[in-house]
Amino acid sequence: MPERQDRKEPDWATRVREERRDKERLRLHRHRRLAILGVAIIVSGALLAIIPLTRDRTSASSSSRSLRSSTQKTTARSVPKKPEPIVGHSTKASTIDVRTRQTPVLKPHIVWNPIPYGPQRRAEMAAYAKRHYGINTWHLDNPKVIVEHYTGSTTFSSAYATFSADTEDRELHELPGDCAHFVIDSDGTIYQLVPLNVMCRHTVGLNYTAIGIEQVGVSDTEILHNPRQLQASLSLTIWLMKRFGIQLRNVIGHSESLTSPYHHELYSQWRCQTHGDWTYVDMQIYRTKLSRLVRQHGMAIGAPRRVASSGC
């Protein structure tokens, strides 16, 4: 029987099979690459989402630690020591004075219109100070009090004429004549009549340490209801307070002179002499308005007003 011979596959069939295998391998390779790329994208997105959160937590934790550390240091540094009491002040007032930062107060516009105050008047003032205060000088040094007055007239010119005339006053009959350092007209104009280092006769018992401010008018109420004049008065007063370190409690009306702790009168017949202008009630209104300016400018309010016994 003749031997069976194996059939040999044609060359073209082999090539087709090999091409199919190659294509399948390429397809699988591409799929693997795409799968790897997809996994990488997913992992990268997850990392990008996690990192900011981690940073936020780390930053928050760091900020919290810094804040606690800073707070502890600040607390350690800023534990307030008990302020030393200032003589004549309450402890509470002293604390306010120590902690309050002062800011500049602008000088109001002042018209210099001096009255005659020559050698004769200065000598009369020195003699007056010797008789009533025991000091032989016409100089006003380091004033401690501001006294508010009203002129009892309706014009600046009439007040100026009265203060210019160096004649005996009608009430007490003594020289030198009456005067004040400032006169504020009803339109708000501030006139200065005398230098601030010179005494003026305006308040018995206080001329040796007081600055006198006259306001044109016939009553406290008239001035309190005149906005321009009142604003000028407050501006001048707070500037003087700042310049000389005068406390709010020592801004007084003429009628309050006997209860000032600075009141000092050697002449017994005048010891209880005062006037009725600027009553306590009206001065409380005035001081309340003034205290707002004091706070606005960061100045120390100081201790409450201390009313001294006048014995009158």
LINKANOR-V356247 format. One record per backbone hydrogen bond with DSSP energy under -1.0 kcal/mol. CO is the residue of the C=O (numbers start at 1). NH is the residue of the N-H. Records with the same first field share a line. If there is no record, write none. Layout:
BEGIN
CO = NH / NH
END
This chain:
BEGIN
10 = 14
11 = 15
12 = 16
13 = 17
14 = 18
15 = 19
16 = 20
17 = 21
18 = 22
19 = 23
20 = 24
21 = 25
22 = 26
23 = 27
24 = 28
25 = 29
26 = 30
27 = 31
28 = 32
29 = 33
30 = 34
31 = 35
32 = 36
33 = 37
34 = 38
35 = 39
36 = 40
37 = 41
38 = 42
39 = 43
40 = 44
41 = 45
42 = 46
43 = 47
44 = 48
45 = 49
46 = 50
47 = 51
50 = 54
51 = 55
52 = 56
53 = 57
54 = 58
55 = 59
56 = 60
57 = 61
58 = 62
59 = 63
60 = 64
61 = 65
62 = 66
63 = 67
64 = 68
65 = 69
66 = 70
67 = 71
68 = 72
69 = 73
70 = 74
71 = 75
72 = 76
73 = 77
74 = 78
86 = 89
90 = 94
91 = 95
92 = 96
93 = 97
94 = 98
95 = 99
96 = 100
111 = 192
118 = 122
119 = 123
120 = 124
121 = 125
122 = 126
123 = 127
124 = 128
125 = 129
126 = 130
127 = 131
128 = 132
129 = 133 / 135
132 = 266
135 = 137
138 = 199
145 = 211
146 = 252
147 = 213
148 = 254
155 = 159
156 = 160
157 = 161
158 = 162
159 = 163
160 = 164
161 = 165
165 = 167
169 = 173
174 = 169
181 = 193 / 194
182 = 214
183 = 191
184 = 216
185 = 188
189 = 185
190 = 111
191 = 183
192 = 113
193 = 115
195 = 198
197 = 140
200 = 202
201 = 179
203 = 206 / 207
205 = 264
206 = 209
209 = 144 / 145
211 = 147
212 = 182
213 = 149
214 = 184
215 = 151
217 = 152
219 = 223
220 = 224
221 = 225
223 = 226
226 = 230
227 = 231
228 = 232
229 = 233
230 = 234
231 = 235
232 = 236
233 = 237
234 = 238
235 = 239
236 = 240
237 = 241
238 = 242
239 = 243
240 = 244
241 = 245 / 246
247 = 250
248 = 251
250 = 146
252 = 148
253 = 256
254 = 257
256 = 259
257 = 260
259 = 308
260 = 263
267 = 270
268 = 271
270 = 273
277 = 255
279 = 283
280 = 284
281 = 285
282 = 286
283 = 287
284 = 288
285 = 289
286 = 290
287 = 291
288 = 292
289 = 293
290 = 294
291 = 295
292 = 296
293 = 297
294 = 299
295 = 298
297 = 103
END
